[in-house]
Amino acid sequence: MATPKEIFEGKIKERISGDPEKAKSIGAVYKFNVTGDNGGTWVINLKDNPGVSEGDAPADCTITVGSQDFVDIVSGKLSAQMAFMQGKLKIAGNMGLAMKLGQVLGG
């Protein structure tokens, strides 16, 4: 099973670099605070210089989610909407931008 780090630095980074114009069309910076085992903080820049980096930075939308829940959302085992309704996924900042995340995460 993939770790959040492998997902951010592999799958998501590849998706962004494969279609940087689509990434730029979203026009936002997302910060993910992944808690628990294999957690960490990653920033997905979908503005001027699309990419993924580990570490903290200012963001338009911040998502806080547990490590296992994040893996389940990306793999399709758990819908992001269901995780949000169950309190497993928390959003700070621009809620509208959170709705666009499926295009990036593969949902």
Summary of the structure (lengths in Angstrom):
residues: 107
radius of gyration: 12.4
end to end distance: 17.9
largest distance: 33.7
contacts: 328
relative contact order: 0.21
helix: 43%
strand: 28%
